[in-house]
Amino acid sequence: MSTTTGTAFEALRTMLADRWTCRRFLPDPVPRAVLEQLLEVAQRTPSWCNTQPWHVELTEGEATERLRSRLLAHVRENAGTPDFPFPAKYAGVYRERRKECGVQLYESVGVAKGDHEGTLRQAVRNFELFDAPHVAIVTTEADLGVYGAIDCGLYLTSFLLAAQSLGLGAAPQAALATYPDFFREHFGLPENRKVVFGVSFGYPDRSHPVNSFRTSRADVRDAVTWHS
């Protein structure tokens, strides 16, 4: 392995190890030049037949505040139906991993087991965008189906790593995809654009306890079956 290759590998490994889901942000806006850097890097994401199906609705300044206010009002009065079905259930190891993350989250913000009001309050934080100054809503073309959504997932990884490299925090949010009709109306999107996820992002508030915990990862041996 060359020195250049080794350095690039170590940089990637470090970014993946250091990245976390930020759930509390400082109010400071990210300069437009930095946002453009982030988006330029994320745009290099590979996709099936180079279709690049993602499109991003990105807010800043007053646009974020208008969205936050309208979204909260909408969520309080309406049930949501995502464009892509959410998981039918979490069982076995998937339930265990989800539970571990949930316990860490609720402990960090002082929500005790059985505190349904506190749990609901934390869930609503998704729709407050965790106080982030920016949000990105990512959509795909309906005709591309699940593979368009998969390509958007690849885009999300690039977006998160680019944000990490620029000193930003980010929270990928399936919760926002619960209300696709709201976002189509808010941004004037056509029906053939399907909402895959949102990302709230900005400069992280590192002093807040909700940003203090880190989730674990399964051992490679639990995720890979070798065939020789």
N, C-alpha and C positions, 0 to 999 in steps of 0.2 A: 504494500500500500504506500503510495507516494505521500510526501508530507502534506501536499495540498489536499489530497483526497482525505487523509486522516484528519486534517483540521476541519474540513467541511463536515465530516461524519461526527466529530466531537461537538461541533457547533449545533448540529441538528439534534443530537442526543441530549445536549444540555437544554435546548429550548423545549423539547418534549417533556423532559423531566421537571423543568421549572414552571411550565404553564399550568394554570389552574383556572377554574371558573370563578370569575370575579362577580361578587354579588353586592358590592357597595362601591360607588364611584365618587370621585371628587367632582365638583361642578365645573371645573375648568374645561373649556372646549378644546378640542384637538385642532391645531392649525390646519387650514385647507391643504397646504403643501404636504403635511404628514399624511392626511387622509388620502391624497392622491398617490403617495408612495405605497401605502398599504394596498390600495386597489390595483395599482399597476402590477405588484408582485402577485396578488391573488389571481389576477387575470391570466397568469401563466399556467393555471391549473389544467392538467390533461382532461380530455373528455372523449366519449365514444364518437369516432369519426370526426373529431374536432368540432362537434356541434356547439359547444359552449352554451348550454341551454339556460344558464343562470342569468337573471337580471336582478339588479339590486336597487331598491328604493332606500336611499340613505338620507337621514335627517340631521340637521344641525340647528343650533340657535332656537328661534321661536318655533320652527317647524317641529322640533322634538317636543317642546312644551305643549303645542296644540295636539299632537298625536297622543301624548301621555294623558292629557285631560280627557280627550274624546274616547280613548280606549278604555280608561277606567269607568267612565259613565256607561259605555256600551256593555262591558263585562258585568256590571252590577245589575243590568236589566235583561240580559240575553244569555241563552245557552249557546254554545259553540259546536260546530261540526267541522272537523278538519278535512282538508281535501284528500289527504292520505291517511288511512286508518291508523290509529294508535295501536300499540301492542295489545293483543287480546288478554294476556295475563303475563305475570312474571312468576316463574316457578323454578324450583331447584336453585342452582348456583346463581341464576340471574336475579332471583328474589333476594338471595343473601347479599349480593353485591349492591343491589338497590337499597336494601335496608341499611347496610353499613354506611353508605353515603348519606342517607336520610338522617340517621342518628347523629352523624358528625355535624350536619347542617343545623339541626334543631338544637343540639347542645351548644353550638357556637353562639346562638342568638337567645339562649335561655328558655327555650320552649321544652317543657317537660313532657314525658310520655303521657298521653291521655288529655293533653291540653288542646282540645279541638279548636278553640278560639285562636290560640297562638299559632297553630298549624295553618289555619285559614288565613291569618294575617300574613304569614310568611309566603303563602301561595300567591296572595294578592301582590306581593312585591314584584312578581314577574311582570305584572301589567303596569306597575309604576316604573318599569324598566330599570329597577334597582338604582334609581336616581341618575342614570347615565345621561351624558349630554348628547349622545348619538345612538341611533339604532339603525340597523340594516335589515330590511325585510327582503328575503331572497325567494324568487319565484322561478318556476320552470314552465315550459310549454306543455300543455295537456297531452298533445299527440305523442310526446316522447315517453309518456308513461313512467313506470318505476325507474327506468334507466336514466331518464332525465333527472329524476330526484337523486339517484345515486351520484351522478356527476355533480350535482349541487352539494352533496356531502363531501366530495373531494374538494370542491371550492371552499367549503367551510374549514377544512383542515388548513388549506393554504392561508385563508383569511386569519385564522387564529394564530398560526405561527408567524405570519407577517406582523400582526398586532403585538405579539410577544417580543419580536425582535426590535420593535419601535418603542418599547417601554410602556405599552398600553395593556389594559386589562380588558377581558371580554367575557360575555356570558352567552353561549349558544342556547337558544330557547325554543324548544318544541312547543311550549305553552302558548307562544304567540300564534302558532299555526292553528290553534283551536278556533280562531276567528277569521278565517280567510275572507268571508264576505265583507267584514268590516274593512279589511285592508284594501280589497278591490274597490270598495266605494270611496275610501279615504284618499287613495292615490289615483283613482280614475283608471284602474286596470281593467283590461278586457277579461271576459269569462274564461278564455283559454289560458290565462296565466294562473297557475296553481301555486299556492303559498306552501313552501317547504319548511321554513323555519325563520326565526329572527335572531339577531345578535345585538345585544346591548353592549356598548363599549365606550371607553374613554380612559382617563387616567385613574388607576385604582386607588382606593382609600386603604392603604396598607395598615392603618392603625385600627381599623374596625375588626372585631373578633370574627365576623362572618367570613373574612378573607384569611383566617388563620389556619384552617385545616386543609389537608391534602388527601385526596383519595388514593387508594392502593391500586395496584395492577396485578393481575394473575401472572403466575410464572409461565414462561414461554412453553414449558412442558405441558401445561394445561390447555394451551391454545393451538398447539401444532402436533400433528401426527406424521411422523417421518416414514417414508417408504423407500427402501434401498433395493 
